Amino acid sequence: QVQLEESGGGLVQAGGSLRLSCTCSGRTFSNYGMGWFRQAPGKEREFVAGIASNSGSAYYGDSVNGRFTISRDNANNTVYLQMDSLKPEDTAVYYCARARIYFSPSSSNYDYWGQGTQVTVSS
C-alpha cells in the first residue's frame, strides 16, 4: 500500500516563502510522476505543479508559474514544493499525489493522495 505524507504547511505573511515536503512509501517512487494540487474552501481542486519521474521535466499551473518550484529526491522518496512570493490567494490545503505513470494537470491521472497540509497566507 502506497502512502503519502505532506509536511511543511503553516501560516506565512504575503510575500513570504514556505517549502512543502511529501514523503512516499514504497520502493518504486522513482518510477512515477508526482504532482501537487491545492483546494481552497468552496473551490475545486486545482493543479499546482507536476514533475517527471526522473526530474527531467516539470509543469506548473498558470497561477503559480514563476513563483513555485517543484523538485524531487528519488533516493529519499520525497517530492518538494518551494513556494515563494506567496499571496493570500495561495491559501488552501495542499495535496501531493502519485501519478498512475506520467504526471499531468488532471487529478484523474493520480491514484494515490496524501491527507493534505494547510497553507495560510495573511495579507
C-alpha positions as CSV (number, residue, x, y, z in Angstrom):
1,Q,0.0,0.0,0.0
2,V,1.4,3.4,-1.0
3,Q,1.1,6.2,1.5
4,L,1.9,9.8,1.0
5,E,2.5,12.3,3.8
6,E,2.8,16.0,3.4
7,S,4.5,18.4,5.8
8,G,5.7,22.0,5.9
9,G,2.4,23.9,5.8
10,G,1.7,26.8,8.1
11,L,0.9,30.5,8.4
12,V,3.0,33.0,6.5
13,Q,2.7,36.6,5.6
14,A,2.2,37.7,2.0
15,G,5.5,37.8,0.1
16,G,7.0,35.1,2.3
17,S,8.0,31.5,1.5
18,L,7.3,28.0,2.5
19,R,8.6,24.7,1.5
20,L,6.3,21.7,1.4
21,S,7.6,18.1,1.5
22,C,5.8,14.9,0.7
23,T,7.3,11.5,1.6
24,C,6.1,8.5,-0.3
25,S,6.2,4.9,1.0
26,G,7.2,2.1,-1.3
27,R,10.2,1.0,-3.3
28,T,9.1,2.3,-6.8
29,F,8.8,6.0,-6.1
30,S,11.3,6.8,-8.9
31,N,9.1,5.1,-11.5
32,Y,6.2,7.6,-11.2
33,G,5.5,11.2,-11.9
34,M,4.4,13.3,-8.9
35,G,2.1,16.2,-8.6
36,W,0.9,18.9,-6.2
37,F,-2.6,20.1,-6.1
38,R,-4.5,22.5,-3.8
39,Q,-8.0,23.2,-2.8
40,A,-9.4,26.3,-1.2
41,P,-12.7,26.5,0.6
42,G,-15.6,26.4,-1.8
43,K,-13.3,25.9,-4.8
44,E,-12.4,22.9,-6.9
45,R,-9.1,21.1,-6.6
46,E,-6.5,22.9,-8.6
47,F,-3.3,21.6,-10.2
48,V,-0.3,23.4,-8.9
49,A,2.8,21.6,-10.2
50,G,4.0,18.2,-11.6
51,I,7.3,16.6,-12.1
52,A,8.5,13.7,-14.2
53,S,9.9,10.5,-12.6
54,N,13.5,11.4,-13.4
55,S,13.0,15.2,-12.8
56,G,13.6,15.7,-16.5
57,S,10.6,17.9,-16.8
58,A,8.2,19.9,-14.7
59,Y,5.0,21.8,-15.4
60,Y,3.2,24.5,-13.4
61,G,-0.3,25.9,-13.1
62,D,-0.7,29.4,-14.5
63,S,-1.4,30.9,-11.1
64,V,1.9,29.7,-9.6
65,N,4.3,29.7,-12.6
66,G,7.4,31.7,-11.8
67,R,6.8,31.6,-8.0
68,F,6.7,27.9,-7.1
69,T,9.3,25.2,-7.8
70,I,8.7,21.5,-7.7
71,S,11.6,19.1,-7.2
72,R,12.2,15.5,-6.0
73,D,14.8,13.4,-4.3
74,N,14.3,9.8,-5.5
75,A,16.9,8.5,-3.1
76,N,14.7,9.6,-0.2
77,N,11.2,9.1,-1.8
78,T,10.4,12.8,-1.4
79,V,8.9,15.5,-3.5
80,Y,9.1,19.2,-2.6
81,L,7.2,22.3,-3.4
82,Q,9.1,25.5,-2.8
83,M,6.7,28.4,-2.7
84,D,8.0,31.9,-2.9
85,S,6.3,35.3,-3.2
86,L,3.2,33.9,-1.6
87,K,-0.1,35.7,-2.0
88,P,-3.3,35.4,0.1
89,E,-5.0,33.7,-2.8
90,D,-2.5,30.8,-2.4
91,T,-4.3,29.9,0.9
92,A,-5.5,26.3,0.5
93,V,-5.0,22.8,1.6
94,Y,-2.1,21.4,-0.5
95,Y,-2.0,17.8,-1.5
96,C,0.7,15.7,-3.1
97,A,-0.2,12.8,-5.4
98,R,1.4,10.0,-7.3
99,A,0.6,9.8,-10.9
100,R,-0.5,6.5,-12.5
101,I,2.6,6.8,-14.6
102,Y,3.2,10.2,-16.0
103,F,2.3,13.5,-14.3
104,S,-0.4,15.7,-15.9
105,P,-2.6,18.6,-14.8
106,S,-5.6,16.3,-14.5
107,S,-6.4,14.9,-11.0
108,S,-7.9,11.8,-12.5
109,N,-4.4,10.8,-13.6
110,Y,-3.3,10.3,-10.0
111,D,-4.1,7.2,-8.0
112,Y,-2.6,7.9,-4.5
113,W,-3.1,11.1,-2.5
114,G,-1.8,12.5,0.8
115,Q,-4.0,13.9,3.5
116,G,-3.0,17.4,2.8
117,T,-1.3,20.3,4.6
118,Q,-2.8,23.7,5.3
119,V,-1.1,26.8,3.9
120,T,-2.5,30.1,5.0
121,V,-1.1,33.4,3.7
122,S,-2.1,36.5,5.5
123,S,-2.3,39.9,3.9
